[in-house]
Amino acid sequence: SEATGVLHLVHAWPDQGHKAAKHGVHPSADMVRGCRGSQYVYRYFKDTEELALCLATMFRTAFPEFYLKYERAFKAGKWTVVDPGPFLGRAVVWKLNVLPHQDGLDEGPAVIFPMGYFSGGECYLPDLKIKLTYRPGEVIILMAGALYHAIGNWSPGEGVSEEGITPGRVGNVWFFPRSSYEVLKDKPSGWAVDQAGG
């Protein structure tokens, strides 16, 4: 059957069930999984570097104060050198439905955008009573921890790409975990790597 799932690529966050201030912050398991995990993660960040710079510019324009906060803490917490930031975490959600939720563990705004070949998949913001078009190439920057948001039903397109990729929807969420921010906000650049996350 078709693979579905969520990949969390977070440079520095607390281990599940542990307090960041007491136990430190570490790369997410998906960042270092298996004998080749870090190589694939490096390649992903390298391949998305231009996109990251574009999204950073959009974010800096929309939320300049948060951009400065994120950038400083990102420099303290980043684990791989090829990610220009300022988002400490990225979630890749492939071929799953997204029900109404808040991302209450985020520090502030998140950037979300879809990829893939599909129909439907509008973005719903029930608190604001609006539905937004949400197609590949469109970006939404929102306070994901404060606003409920959901993705409408979607259907995969037809056929398989030349690269052998089946159609469907891939959601991307670029964010900054609040617990990580609290640990990193006053730390110098490179701190998480130099101090093994505290």
N, C-alpha and C positions, 0 to 999 in steps of 0.2 A: 504494500500500500504506500501511498504518498507520505513522505516525511514532513512532519510539522514540528514546531517547537519554538523555544525562546533561547537566545544566546545572550548572556550578560558579559560584556567586555568592560570591566571597571578596573581602572588603574589601582585604586586603593579604597577598600571599604572593610568594615569589620567582618570577622567570621560570623556565620549564622549563630544567633543566640548569645553573642558576646558584645560587650560595650566597647566602642571604639576608643574612648578615653582611657580605659583600663588595659585593654588587650592589643591596642594598635590597629592599624589598617594594612591590608594586604591585597595583592591583585586577586581578582575573582578567579574561581576555579577554571572558568572558560578561557581565561587569559593564559593559563599555564598547563592546560590539560594534555596529558600524554607526552611522548618523546618528541613530537613535532609541533605541539600546540603553539609554543611561542614563535616558531617560524611562520606558521600560518597567520597568527595574529599580527606579526610584524608586516607581512605582505598585505593583509587587510588594511592596516593603518596607512601603509605606503600608497596603496591603490586609492584610498579615499582622502588623501592629503589635500588635493585641490578642492574637493567638496567641503572638507572641514574648514578650509580658509574662507570659502564663500559663505558658509553658514555662520562662521564667527563674525564676519562683516555684517551680516543681517542681524545677528544677535546684538552686536555692539551698537548698531543703529537703533534698534527697538528698545533695548534695556541697557543703557551705558553703565549705570551703577552696578548692576548685576554682572555685567561683563568684566569690570575691573575686579570685583570680588572673586569671581570664578577664576579669572586668569591667574591671580596671585596664588590661590589655593591649588590650582591645577599644576602650576610649576613646582610646587612643593610635593605634590602627590603623584605626578606622572611616572609611569613605570617603563614605558618604551619611548625612545627618543623621536620616533617619526610622527607622533601625533601632535599637531600644533595647538590643540585645545580650542576653547577653554573648558570643554565638558569632560568631567572625570569619568563618566560612564556612558556606554551606548548599549541599548537593548535592540536586538534584531529579532523581530517576531515574524516567523514565516508560516503562512498559510493557516492562520488561526483566526477565529472570531474574537473581537475585543468588545466585551460587555461594558456597561457604564461603571466607571471607577474613578477614584482620585489616587494620585501618586503621592500619598501623604508623607513619604520619607524623603522627598526632594527638598532641597534648600530653596529653590526659587523656580524661575521659568525653565521650561524644557522646549526643545525643538523636535517636532515630529514631522515625518514625511513618508509617503508610500513609494514603493517601487513595484514593478511587475507588470503583468498583462492580465487585466481583469476588468469587469464592469461592476458598477455599484461602489460600495465602500466609502460612502460619504462620512464626514466627521460630524458627530452630534455633540453639542454643548448644552445639555438640558437645563443647567442653571441659568443660561442666557436665552433659552428657548430658540436656539438657532441650529440650522443644519448648513454645513459648508461643503462645497465641492472639494474633493480631496483626491486628486489624480496624481500620477507620477509627474514630478516636476514642480508640484505645489508644496509649500512649506507652511506650517503653522507653528507659531511660537506662543506658548500659553503658560499660565501658572497652573501646571498640571496637578500640583498638590492642593490647590484651592478649588479648581473647577472640575466637576464631573465631566467626563468625556467618554465617548464610545465610537466605534466604527460600525457603520451600517452593514447589512448583508452584502456580500459580494459574490460574484461568480467568476471562475477562471475563464480566460479566453480560450480559443481553440488552437490546437497544434502545439508543436514543440519548436523551440528556437533552433537556429543553426548550431548553437553550442550545446544542444541537447537538454536545455532547461525547460521544464514543464511550466505551463502558465499558472498564474495565481498571484496572490498579493503578499508582499513583504513589507511589514511596517518597521520603521526606524524611530527610536526614541533616544535622543541625546540629552543627558541630564547630569545633575550634580547631587549626590546623596548628602543629606543634611548632616548625618553623623560624621561623614568624612570631612565635610567642610569645617565642622567644629574643631576637629583635630588639626587640620592643615592650614587654617586661615592665618595664623601668625608664624608659620614655619618658613624657613628659607627655601629657596629653589633647590630641588634635588633631595629634600629631607627624607622622603619616604624610602628612596633607594639607599641613601647613605646610612639611615638608621634602621633599616629593615622594617619599616612601618611603625616604629616606636616600640 
